[in-house]
């Protein structure tokens, strides 16, 4: 990182988020869609057959996606190319998908004995009721 010759200050870190009325970039949208699924950059890279640093470059808009990459990202994320490329995503999502993190926990819960599942689900229900009441 370079320090500004005039002020002695370091450059500010980019937030990589749209500001105010600025539209979301393709890279920001890619990062948002990946995070909505609970995937890391490494997991997405493995799904489409590239290295993690390229995912980072695409998400920071340092690389432009060629048509092949658009198709690969859309297929991996299970979305249309319009949803990836258009600011409004073409059409609204039909339903919210649970994140991979939540799905992994559900798989572990399903492997528990029925009594432990019941106890855990009651604990979760109690927690959620308290969270909604706030």
C-alpha positions as CSV (number, residue, x, y, z in Angstrom):
1,X,0.0,0.0,0.0
2,X,1.2,3.4,-0.9
3,X,1.0,6.5,1.4
4,X,-0.1,9.7,-0.1
5,X,2.9,12.1,-0.7
6,X,0.8,15.2,0.1
7,X,-1.2,14.1,3.2
8,X,0.8,11.2,4.6
9,X,-2.4,9.2,4.7
10,X,-3.0,5.7,3.5
11,X,-5.7,5.2,0.9
12,X,-9.1,4.2,2.3
13,X,-10.2,0.6,2.0
14,X,-13.0,0.1,-0.6
15,X,-16.3,-1.0,1.0
16,X,-17.3,-2.9,-2.2
17,X,-20.9,-1.9,-1.4
18,X,-23.2,0.3,-3.5
19,X,-23.4,3.8,-2.0
20,X,-26.8,5.5,-1.9
21,X,-28.4,5.4,-5.3
22,X,-25.5,3.7,-7.1
23,X,-26.5,0.5,-8.8
24,X,-25.0,-2.8,-7.6
25,X,-22.1,-3.9,-9.8
26,X,-21.9,-7.4,-11.3
27,X,-19.1,-8.2,-8.9
28,X,-21.1,-6.9,-5.8
29,X,-24.1,-8.9,-7.0
30,X,-21.9,-12.0,-7.4
31,X,-20.6,-11.6,-3.9
32,X,-24.1,-11.1,-2.5
33,X,-25.5,-14.1,-4.2
34,X,-22.6,-16.3,-3.0
35,X,-23.0,-15.1,0.6
36,X,-26.8,-15.7,0.4
37,X,-26.0,-19.3,-0.2
38,X,-23.5,-19.4,2.6
39,X,-20.6,-20.3,0.4
40,X,-17.0,-19.2,0.7
41,X,-15.1,-18.0,-2.3
42,X,-13.2,-21.3,-2.3
43,X,-16.4,-23.3,-2.4
44,X,-17.7,-21.3,-5.4
45,X,-14.4,-21.6,-7.1
46,X,-14.4,-25.4,-6.7
47,X,-18.0,-25.5,-8.1
48,X,-17.0,-23.7,-11.3
49,X,-13.5,-25.0,-11.7
50,X,-11.3,-21.9,-11.1
51,X,-9.1,-20.7,-8.3
52,X,-10.3,-18.5,-5.3
53,X,-8.2,-15.5,-6.3
54,X,-10.2,-15.2,-9.5
55,X,-13.5,-15.2,-7.6
56,X,-12.1,-12.4,-5.5
57,X,-11.1,-10.4,-8.6
58,X,-14.5,-10.9,-10.2
59,X,-16.3,-9.8,-7.0
60,X,-14.1,-6.7,-6.7
61,X,-14.8,-5.9,-10.4
62,X,-11.2,-6.2,-11.3
63,X,-12.0,-8.8,-14.0
64,X,-14.9,-8.7,-16.4
65,X,-16.8,-11.9,-17.0
66,X,-16.7,-13.3,-20.4
67,X,-19.9,-15.1,-21.7
68,X,-18.5,-18.5,-20.6
69,X,-17.9,-17.4,-17.1
70,X,-21.3,-15.8,-16.9
71,X,-22.9,-19.1,-17.8
72,X,-20.7,-21.0,-15.3
73,X,-21.5,-18.6,-12.4
74,X,-25.2,-18.7,-13.2
75,X,-25.2,-22.5,-13.3
76,X,-23.3,-22.8,-10.0
77,X,-25.5,-20.3,-8.3
78,X,-28.6,-21.8,-9.8
79,X,-29.8,-18.5,-11.3
80,X,-30.4,-17.1,-14.7
81,X,-27.8,-15.1,-16.5
82,X,-30.3,-12.1,-16.3
83,X,-30.3,-12.4,-12.5
84,X,-26.5,-12.2,-12.5
85,X,-26.1,-9.4,-15.0
86,X,-29.1,-7.2,-14.6
87,X,-29.3,-4.7,-11.6
88,X,-32.8,-5.8,-10.8
89,X,-32.1,-9.4,-11.4
90,X,-34.6,-9.9,-14.1
91,X,-37.4,-11.2,-11.9
92,X,-37.9,-11.4,-8.2
93,X,-36.7,-14.7,-6.5
94,X,-39.4,-17.2,-6.0
95,X,-38.3,-18.1,-2.5
96,X,-35.4,-17.5,-0.1
97,X,-33.0,-20.4,-0.1
98,X,-31.5,-21.4,3.3
99,X,-27.8,-20.8,3.5
100,X,-25.4,-23.7,3.3
101,X,-24.4,-23.1,6.9
102,X,-28.1,-23.7,8.0
103,X,-28.4,-26.7,5.8
104,X,-25.3,-28.3,7.2
105,X,-26.7,-27.9,10.7
106,X,-30.0,-29.4,9.7
107,X,-28.2,-32.4,8.4
108,X,-26.5,-32.9,11.7
109,X,-29.7,-32.4,13.6
110,X,-31.4,-35.1,11.4
111,X,-28.7,-37.6,12.5
112,X,-29.5,-37.1,16.2
113,X,-31.8,-39.6,18.0
114,X,-35.4,-38.4,18.1
115,X,-35.4,-37.4,21.7
116,X,-32.3,-35.2,21.2
117,X,-33.9,-33.7,18.1
118,X,-37.1,-32.8,20.0
119,X,-35.1,-31.2,22.8
120,X,-33.0,-29.2,20.4
121,X,-36.0,-28.0,18.4
122,X,-37.8,-26.9,21.6
123,X,-34.7,-24.9,22.5
124,X,-34.6,-23.3,19.1
125,X,-38.3,-22.5,19.2
126,X,-37.9,-20.9,22.7
127,X,-35.0,-18.8,21.4
128,X,-36.9,-17.7,18.3
129,X,-39.9,-16.7,20.3
130,X,-37.7,-14.5,22.5
131,X,-36.0,-13.0,19.5
132,X,-39.3,-12.1,17.8
133,X,-40.6,-10.6,21.1
134,X,-37.8,-8.0,21.2
